[in-house]
Amino acid sequence: MKRKGRVVNNYSSFDVVFKSGKGALLTDAGGKTYIDFVAGIAVNALGHGYAPLVKAIRRQAQKAIHVCNYYHSDTGVEYADRLLRASGMEGVFFGNSGAEANEAALKLARKYGWLSTHRDSAPPSVLARNTVVTLEKSFHGRTLATLTATGQPVFHPDYFAPYPAGFRTIRPGNYDDLKTLDETVCAVMVEGVQGEGGVHPLDPDWAHACQKAAHECGALFMMDEVQTGMGRTGSLFAFQALGLTPDVVTLAKGIAGGVPMGACLFRGRAADVFSPGDHQSTFGGNPLACAAALAVLDTLEKPGFLARVAETGDRMRREIRSWNLPCIKDVRGMGLMTGVDLDGSGGNAAAVQQSCLLAAPKGLCICTAGEFTLRLVPPLNISDRQIDEGLAVLRRVLAG
């Protein structure tokens, strides 16, 4: 079963067509089974066919799938309350994706900056507060604004120009760069782990210094938790593990276990910025997505669940390091989010990805985060046996 010519080729040339999944396993149209270390790029947080999630979606579909967001749904209100309690935030905007959540955060930041120079009908300051600062190697989405915010030149081809103004980057871990934050900056946005940028965890000391520098210059401190949020790093949110108190947090990917959903959370100085009409989303916060998100949150909040995510991720990284393979340069990550740097002697990351997919009798699904970095993001509830099976495939491929 081929898809070429029918589905836009924006991702890869893999002609694998999956027909079903169960837990951390996928089955293709030909009946071959694969161990899933991609989880929809950290979207299928609880794997495939997770019974409580399926039940919640089915039950909600019988009640109401969509309610116009002129109004509220009981499921949406319940989830908003649960999410805000779990995060310690004060308000939330619901959307459909990480890019949409980050667009909301960027618009919130720009309005915050505008308000800070126009309060009480005073004349605007000489320097407008409208610059958003992000980090080199960051990734924030595929819309023009979030693409511009992304700190990787490879995502800024000439044919998408002109890009929106008002963005610049600083280097993660560089304290001198923090001194460049000034009254023109409305927000600083960081990821707790730079996923698409190579799975690089943010240094906690520098992260605290960055938050402090942002607040001292009057800017919002925002965390993009699209990939790291909802348990992926072994805590509900990466900002909790790092001990940070962001003004704005964005979520998506695993938030609803595979149902499209995104969220932009805010508190404190960011809590009362948006007004009616400032930002909207037709499908955002629909009851079907919120029902799925409630089922995910129920599981993540079970005693010991997140501790096991952290322990399993640590075990994976120890196992990979123990192979002592010459082609492996570095192994790093948090929770079930692991990056493996290769030296290129056995091919680049895409070649290893392809070889893992073609492995027999079971294939292995992995993804990449740069030319020579593998990214492993299996379902959070993957079994120890399936972790071991998947790592065995990866070791065979890397060992040649």
ABEGO torsion letter per residue (X at the ends): XBABGABBBAABABBBBBABBBEABBBBAAGBBBBBAAGGGGABAAEBGBAAAAAAAAAAAAABABBBAABBBAAAAAAAAAAAAAAGBABBBBBABAAAAAAAAAAAAAAAAAAAAABGGBBBBABBBABBBBBBGBBAEABAAAAAABABAAABBAAAOBBBBGBBBBBBGBAAAAAABBAABABBBBBABBAAAGGBBBBAAAAAAAAAAAAAAGBBBBBBAAAABGGAAGBABAAAAAGBBBABBBBBGAAAGGBBBBBBBBBEAAAAABBBGABBBAABGBAAAAAAAAAAAAAAABBGAAAAAAAAAAAAAAAAAAAGBAABABBBEBEBBBBBBBAGAAEBAAAAAAAAAABOABBBBBBBBEAABBBBBBBAABBAAAAAAAAAAAAAAAAX
